[in-house]
């Protein structure tokens, strides 16, 4: 064993068989007009905070693994291709920053040359895709590549009212397991964010007898309003979350009025919008992504990205929020004070055992319903290793995805829109999972400010990131709180990346 970058240990010889993908060997990219492998320039990516932890690790591992040159045939560790080591940097400005920066719903100057690729958990819809491609000066019609790179879980975060402790009892493998925290039916989560469930007492009642129990030193705390915390910015994590909510309740709700700016940033919607009836799908994409039901009285994070929502829940008693698993653990949402204040520690829920009363949590993520009927509901963790501070994987292996009505999943290729992709509500494991994408260009020459050297490194980096052989990005995902893509999707993604060229696709 040897140390790899960041927090994980991986054997250099491990090959995840399910993740192995037949990708091009070095040099086969010459079908396009890119430069020799590893001879490209340094590049930057920007966007999704959902994928930021793994992207920042990949950016290092592409060249070096704990200071040792990466020997994967598709890496640029100084021994492949031209033997150069082009560097990759990733900035986690949010999915909205990715889409707007590349010309969707924005009057601002596009940044193709500044950011050679960008990350988003909200794949561009046909309108956004057309807006991005409107900036090209020639080349093929369908020139934007929407490349799935990972899947991950969205955790439902809870900060109980002052002086309150929670208990719940669930059945796992024929055994009844007691937890020092809450479990949530689908309707409870949707109710909090639609504003039909406003207090902890209402939430516990909605769960049904015997599922959840809240004990507070001051009884009136149970009547305290639940504060639903949401993202400050246009967010791919919000898109995944609202796609989940839509499958629970498709009824229209009065959505809040929408200003030209939120948090000092333009929303991208142009003129302000009044309160109006909308369903979750109508406020999950594009400029309305930051819009929520009036009745919910949401609280926005003080800063953008998933770190902003995590910090807001952390600092707000009697609140519930949502954020991706990897960033939640990276920021130690529920376990930062374990050694100092054990009563505020995560549950350390070992499979097949019960949490001890002393580990009842004030701040935690909830287990979420994964079956159809709440009466016979099964509940699942967002992480494969339970409610612990140690990194693991998102509990999304085997997740079944679907597309919008009338369209097959997955789409035929990465040049088609993927915006309708969502995890089905009923899953064998955790239900709140989603795909995250990197956007690239099929013909970089026809977009402002780009270079062949930039295009070369984007193609090299993304092809390596999808590779499942030793020291490829696919193997190095293990233990980083994500989950690899299904093989069918990896193959489509790799085929899309191999279409990248400069003038010739």
N, C-alpha and C positions, 0 to 999 in steps of 0.2 A: 504494500500500500504506500501511496505517497500523497502529500497534501495537494489539493487543487485550490484554485482561487476561491475566495469567499469562505463559506462555512462548511463545505462538504468534503467528504472523503470518497474517492472513487478509484477503483483499481484501473490502471491504464489498460488492462487487457479485457475488461468487461465489455461484452457486446449484448445489448438488449435486443434479442432476436425479433421481437414484435416490432421494434422501431427501425430495423434495418431496411433501408430503402435503396433500390437500384438507381443510383445517381451517376451522373457522368464522371468519368475519371478526369484527372487534370488534363487540361488542354483541349477537351472536347467542346468547350465553349466556342471554339474557332468557327463553328457553324454560323455564328453571328460575326460582327466585326469588332468585338472587344479586343483589348490588348491581352498579352500573355498573362496567365494566372499570377497573381500577387504583384503585378507591376502597376496597379492602380494607385490612386492618391488616397490620402487620409479622408475619411468621410464622417459626417454627423447624421444621426437620426434624431427625430423628435416625436413626442406624442404620448401615447397610452401610459398612464402611471400603473395600470394593471400589470403590464408586462415589464415595467422598469427594472425590478430586481434581477430577473433573468437576462434581460438585454444588457444590463451593465456588466454582468458576469461574462456573458458571451463576448462582449466587446474586448475583454481581456483575454479570454481563453482562445479566441481566434488566432492569437499570436503565441501566447505563453500560458502554460498551466503551472502556477506557483513558481514562475521563473524559469521553467524548463520549456524549450520550444515545443509547440504542439505538432505532433507527428502525423496527425490525420491527413490523408492525401489531399483533402480539399481545404485545409487550413492554410494560413500564411505565417508559419513559424520560422521562416528563414531557410527552410530546406526544400520548399515546394516551388514549382514554376520558376519565376525570375529570381527567387530567393530573397525578395524584399518582404517587409513586414508592414503593410499599410495598416494604419490604426483606425479603429472605429470608436466613436463617442456617441453616447445616447443621453438625450435630455428628456426628462419626463414632464412635458408641458401639458399632457392630457390629450385624449382622443380628439377633442374639439380643436386643439391647437394644430394637430396633424391635418385635419380636414380643412380648416380655415386657411392654414399656412400654404396648402396646396391649391387653394382657389375655390373651395366649395363655400357657398353662402358668404362670400367675403368680398369687400371692395378694396381690401388691403393688397399691397404688392405680393405676388406669389413668391415662394422661397424654394423653388426646385433646386437651384444651385447651392443654396445654403444647407439644405437637408436632402441628402441623396435618397433617403427613404424615410417613411414615417410610420408610427405604430398607432393602431386604433382598434378598439373592441366594438366599434360601431362601423361595420363595413359600409362604404358609400352606397346610398340608394341610387337608382337610375338618374335622378335629377342631379344629385351631387356629383356623380360620375361624369355626367355631361358637362357640368360646370368646370370640373378639373380639366377635362380634355379640351374644353373650349380654348384654353391657353396655348395649345400646341400650334405650330406653324406649318405642319405637314405630316406625312407619315400615315400609318394605318389608322383606320377608324377606331377600333377598340385597342387603346394603347395603355390603359391603366391596368396594372396587375394587382389584384386583391389577394394576397398570399396568406392563408392561415398558417401560423407558426406554432401555436400552443393552444391548450385549453386549460381553464382554471376555475376555481370555485369562488363564489361571492359569499362571504360570511355575514350573518345577521348579528350585529353587535348590540349588546345590552349593557346599560349602566343603570342599576336599580335606584329607586328613591333612597334618601338618607335613612339609615338604620334598618333597611330591609334585607332579608335573605330569602333565597328561593330554593325550592325543592321540586323534583319531578320524578316520576317512575315510568320507565319504558320497558318494553319486552324485546330482548335481543337473543336470538338463538334458543328460544324457549325458556329463557331465564328473565326474571324481573330485575332490572338494574335501577338503582336509585342514583339520581344525579343531584349535585348541589347547585343546580341552575335550572333554567326553563327549557322546555321544548315547545316548538311553535307549529300549530296547524297552519296550512296554507292560508286559510281564511283569516287567521289572526294577523299575519303579516300584511295581507292586502288591506284589512280593516284599519290598521294603524295608519297606513299611507293614503288611504282614501278618506280618513277622518271619521269613519263610522265606529271605530273603537278608540276612545279618547283617554280612558283611565286604566290603571293596572287591574282594578277590580273587574272592569268590563272584559279585559283581556283574559283573565283567569276564568271568568264565567264562560267565555266563548270557547275555551279549551275543553270544557266538559268536566264532569266530576272525576276526581282522582288523578288527573294528568299533571297539573301544576299546583303549587302551593306557594303563597307569598306570606312571609311573616315579618311584620314591621314593629319596631319598638313603639312607634306612635301610629295607632290604627288609622288615623286620617291620611297617612302617606299612601295607603292603598287607593285612595280616591284622587291621588295626585295625577295631573295630566301627563300623558306620555308625550314627550317631545320627539317628533320624527325628524331626524337629521338627514340632510341631503347634500349633494355636491354643490359647490359654489359655481363650478364651470360646466360647460358642455362636456358630457362624460360618456365614454363607452361602457364603464361599469354601470352607470345609470341605465343605459340602453339594455344591457343584459338583465338588470333587475326589473325594469318595466316590462320586458318581454315575458318574464316570469309572472308578474302581476296580472297581465292581460289574460293569461290562461286560467287564472283563478276567477276573475270577474271582468266580463267584457261590457258591463253597463256603462253608459256615459256618466261623467262626473263634471261638476262645474270647476273648471280650471282657473287658476289665479290670473289676474291681469298681467300682461307681459310688457315690461318697459324696454326701451331701446338698449339700456345698459343694466347689467347686474354685477355688483362688486367692482364697479369702475371699468368693466369691459363690455364692449358691444356684443349683443346677443347674436347678431347675424340675421335677425328677423326684420330689420328695417324699422318701420313705424311701430309704435307700441300697439299691443293687442288688448282688447277688453276681456273681462271674464266671459267665458263661453263653455258650452257643453262639449266635452271631448272624451274619447276613450283612451286607454293607456297607449295603444299603438300610435295614436296621433300625436302624442307628446313624448315618444321614445326616440325619435330620429330628428336630426337636423336642428334647426334653430329653436324648436319648441322643447328640446330635450331637458331644459332647465325648468320646465313648467310643472306645477303640482296642484292637486285639488285644494280648493279654498278651505274646505272643512278641516284639512289636516294641519293647517297652520305650521308649516315646516320651518325648520331652522337651518340655514345654510352654513356650511363650514366657513371659517374665517380666512382660509387660504385654499387655493385650487388643488386638484389632484386627490387621490385617495388618502394621502397623509392628512389633508385638511379635514375630511370627514371623520377620520379616526381620532384626531386630536379633539375635534368638537365633541364627540361622544364621550371621550375620556374626561373632558372637563365639564360635562353637563350631566348632573344627576337627573334621574328619571327620563332617560333618553334611549332611543333605539336608532341604529344606523345600519349602513351596509358598506362593505369594502372587500376588496379581493384578499384572499387568504395570505398570499405571499407578503403583501405590504402590512397586513394586520400583524403577522408574526415578526416581521422586520422591525416594526415600531413597538413591539412588546406590549400590545394593547392590554392584555389581561394578566400579564405575568411579570411586569417590570418590578413589582414590589414584593415578590414572593419571599425573598430572604429577609425583608425588613418587616413586612406586614403580612404574615401568612393568611390572615382572614380575607385578604384581597387577592389571593393567589388563584391561578387557574386550577381547574379541577383535576388535572392529571388522570383522566379517565382511562385506565388500562382496560383493554378489551376483556369482557367477562367478569369484571369486578364492579363493586359499587364505590362511588366517591364517598369519602368520609365527611362527617358533619363539619369537621374543622376546615375542610376545603371548600365550603360553600363560598361562592364567588359574589362579589359586588359588581364586577365587570367581567363579562364573558361573551362568547358567541353561543347562540342557541342551536340545539339540534333542530332540523327542519323536516317536516313531513315529506315522505317520498312515495307514498302509496295513494290510491284514489280515494279511499273512504276514511274520513277522520275517525270513525268508530273503530276501525281495525288498522289504524295508521301505524306504519313503521316510521321511525325517525332516524336521521343520519347526520353524521358530523361532516363539516366541509373538508376535514383532513383525514387522511388514512390512518394516522396515529393518534387520533382523538384530541381531547382538550388538554394539550400540553404545549409548553413553549419550544420543544425540540422540533426542528424542521422535518417535514415528511413530504408527502405528495397530496395534491388535491384529490378528493374522493370522487373523481370524474371518470375513472376507467370504465369503459362500457357505456358511457352516456349516449343516449339515443337523441339525435338531432333531427329536426324537421325544417321545412321551408314554409313560406307563406302559401296560402291556399292555391291549389292548381299548379304548383311548381315542385319538381322533384328535388330531393336533397341527396348528395351534394350537387351544386350547379355543375354544368358540363366542364368548365375550366375556370381559371382565375381571371379571365377577361370578362366574365359575366358577373353581374351583381350578386353579392353574398349577403345583402342586408337582411333578407328574410330568415336567415338561419337562426334557430334557437333550440335550446334543449327542451324536450318534451317534459310536461309537468310530472308525469309518472315515471320514475326511474328505479332501477334495482339498487342504486346507491344514492348519492346526494343529488337533489333535484335542481339546485341553483348553480349550474355550471354554464360556461360560455366559451366561445372561440375568441381568439385575439389575432389580429392580422398585421402584416407589414405591407405598406403600399410601395410599389416600385413602378418603373416606366418601361414599356416594351422598346421604345426608341427614344433614348434620352436626348438626342440631338435636337429634336423638335420642340423642346421645352426650354424656357428662358434660363440662361445662366449655367447650364449643365456642361460637363466635359466627358470625354471617353474614359478618362482615368477614374472619374467618380463612378460611372456606370460599371466599370470593371470591378471595383471593390464591392459595390452593392451586390452584384451577381455572385462574386466569390464568397462574400460573407453569408448571404442568405442560403446559398446552396450548402455551405458547411453547416449552418445552424440546423438545417433539416436532416442532416446526415446521421444515421443511426449506428455507424461503425465506431470503433474505439476512438475516443477523444473527439468525436463529432459532437455537435451541439445537441443532437437527440439523446445521446447517452448521458451527457453532462446535465440534463434536466433533472435527473433522479435526486431526490432529497432537497429540491429547491421550492417545494410547495406549489408546483404546477403538475400537469399530467400531459404525457405525450399525446399527439393526435392519433386518431385511427389511421391505419395504414393507407386506406383508400384516399383519405384527405392528404396525407403526406405526399403520396404519389402525384396528386393533382398540383400540390404546391411546388414540388420540385420541377415538374414539367413547366409550370408557369415561370419559375425563376430562370430556367434554361432558355426561355424565349427572350430574355433581356438582351438588348444590344445597344449600340449607339445610333447609327443610321440604319443599319440592317438588323431586323429583328431575328 
